[in-house]
Amino acid sequence: MTHAEEVIERAMAAVAQARRRREREQEWRRKTFGRIQVGIPLPPLKRGVQLSLQLDRPSTQ
Protein backbone atom coordinates (compact mmCIF):
# COMPACT_ATOMS: atom_id res chain seq x y z
CA MET A 1 0.00 0.00 0.00
CA THR A 2 1.43 3.34 -0.97
CA HIS A 3 1.70 6.31 1.34
CA ALA A 4 -1.12 8.11 -0.49
CA GLU A 5 -3.42 5.11 -0.05
CA GLU A 6 -2.61 4.95 3.67
CA VAL A 7 -3.39 8.64 4.07
CA ILE A 8 -6.68 8.23 2.22
CA GLU A 9 -7.58 5.20 4.34
CA ARG A 10 -6.87 7.09 7.58
CA ALA A 11 -8.90 10.06 6.36
CA MET A 12 -11.85 7.82 5.47
CA ALA A 13 -11.62 6.17 8.91
CA ALA A 14 -11.65 9.59 10.59
CA VAL A 15 -14.70 10.63 8.57
CA ALA A 16 -16.50 7.40 9.47
CA GLN A 17 -15.68 7.88 13.16
CA ALA A 18 -16.96 11.46 13.10
CA ARG A 19 -20.16 10.31 11.40
CA ARG A 20 -20.74 7.59 14.02
CA ARG A 21 -20.15 10.10 16.83
CA ARG A 22 -22.50 12.64 15.23
CA GLU A 23 -25.24 10.02 14.77
CA ARG A 24 -24.80 8.81 18.35
CA GLU A 25 -25.07 12.38 19.71
CA GLN A 26 -28.08 13.06 17.49
CA GLU A 27 -29.83 9.97 18.88
CA TRP A 28 -28.98 11.05 22.46
CA ARG A 29 -30.43 14.53 21.81
CA ARG A 30 -33.59 13.02 20.33
CA LYS A 31 -34.09 10.78 23.38
CA THR A 32 -33.17 13.44 25.94
CA PHE A 33 -34.93 16.49 24.57
CA GLY A 34 -37.87 14.57 23.15
CA ARG A 35 -39.04 13.89 26.70
CA ILE A 36 -39.02 17.51 27.79
CA GLN A 37 -42.56 18.83 28.05
CA VAL A 38 -43.23 22.48 27.53
CA GLY A 39 -45.05 23.88 30.56
CA ILE A 40 -48.31 25.73 30.39
CA PRO A 41 -47.87 29.39 29.53
CA LEU A 42 -47.82 31.82 32.42
CA PRO A 43 -50.81 34.15 32.80
CA PRO A 44 -50.25 37.70 31.60
CA LEU A 45 -49.09 40.08 34.28
CA LYS A 46 -51.32 42.90 35.46
CA ARG A 47 -50.28 46.36 34.43
CA GLY A 48 -47.92 47.94 36.90
CA VAL A 49 -48.44 51.25 38.63
CA GLN A 50 -45.84 53.96 38.17
CA LEU A 51 -44.87 55.40 41.53
CA SER A 52 -44.11 59.06 42.01
CA LEU A 53 -40.65 59.74 43.39
CA GLN A 54 -41.52 63.23 44.65
CA LEU A 55 -37.91 64.36 44.72
CA ASP A 56 -38.74 67.97 45.63
CA ARG A 57 -40.34 67.09 49.01
CA PRO A 58 -38.09 66.70 52.06
CA SER A 59 -38.25 63.35 53.76
CA THR A 60 -40.25 63.18 57.01
CA GLN A 61 -38.31 60.91 59.33
N, C-alpha and C positions, 0 to 999 in steps of 0.2 A: 504494500500500500504506500502510495507516495505521500509526501508531506501535505500536499494540497488536499488529498482525499481525507487524511486524518483531521485536518483543520475543518473541512466541511462536515465530517462526521461528528466532531465535537460541537460544532455550531448547531447542527440539527438536534443533537441530544439536549443542548441547552434550551433550544426553542421548545422541544417537547416537554422538558421539565417545567418551564415557565407556564406552558399551556395547562399542564396537570395542576399546578399550584393555583392558577387563576380559576380553573373550573372548580377546584376544591373550595376555594374561598367564596366563589359565587354560590355554591350549594349551601355553605355555612350561613351566608347572609340571607339566603332565601328561607332557611329553616328558622334562623334567629329572629329576623325582622318580620317574617310572615306571621308570627304569633302575637306581635304587638298590636293591641287594640287601641284605636283612637278613642279617647274619652269623650263624653258628651260635652258640647260646647258650653262655656260659662255664660251665665245670663249677662245681659248688657248692664253696665254700671249706671247708676243714677247720676244725673248731672251734678257736678260739684258746685259749691257756693264760693264765690270769690270773697275773701275776707278783706276788710279795710285795714290798712296798716296804721293809719292816723299818726303819721310821723310828726305833725306839728303840735300835738298835745303832749304836755309833760306827763311822765308816768306818775301814778298815785300809789306810792308804796310806803 
